[in-house]
Amino acid sequence: MNQAKALTADQDEVVIDDCWNRIGVWGKQQPRCPELEKVIHCANCKVYSSTGRLLLDRKPDNGYIESWYEQLRLVQRKKDHNATSVVVFRLSDEWLALPARMFQEVVDMRIVHRVPHSKSSVLKGLVNIRGELQLCVSLGRLLGVERHGISVDDAASGIYARMVVITDGEMRYVFPVSEVRGIQRYTPTDLQNVPATAERCSNNYMGGMLNIDDKQVGCVDPDLFFSALKRMLS
């Protein structure tokens, strides 16, 4: 049986009995540790936690302190506090972005339950998100982007439609998208003017354009977006 060894802070060598790898929840030996009946998981066992503290108190390897000293001695690059984080997503063939702070989660497609007698052109219906019914809206209808289904190439590449949950601090909204690319940071100098020839997506809601991996991404102005959304839902 292999046992790990470590040096404590006073340089005394101790043998670590890693019982969790033999008879714990990660072990293969039978029967399992009887303590599991009381603690359920090794992470709740005092043997596991005390061994972890012992490892943290062990003598550092040769050069460990010196390497950290060199890291801390280096001049740290200043962070650009003017940088903004956005979530980039695709709606049909149009790449768009909204501030990351608005996003709460990305979920698989849900069944949309229509709201009887609704006169709103952007309200698709209600969706169940973690046991709560949320308003599902059509971002494409609001921005004037025609949304198509997932293409054969998209499906072959493992790209599937998603729903995103966003909030303005008061209400939560859900809308389907064709693809979620991820989070992107940019500074005001990276933002470009919206070209006058852009017709597929309404310029009225764009705060600027970003060039990300040779893709033109339209940054939606959140204030204009939520103002128009609430107006069209009322």
Protein Blocks (a to p, Z undefined) as FASTA:
>chain_A
ZZdddddfkopacddddfklmmmmkbmbdcddfklmmnopaklpfklmmmmmmmmmpccd
ehklmmmmmmmmpccddddfkbccdddddehjaccdddfklpmbdcddddddddehiabf
klnbdcdeehiacddddfklmnopacddddfklmmnopacddddddehlaccddddfbdf
bjcdddfklpccddfklmkbcfklpgbdcdeehiacddddfklmmmmmmmmmZZ
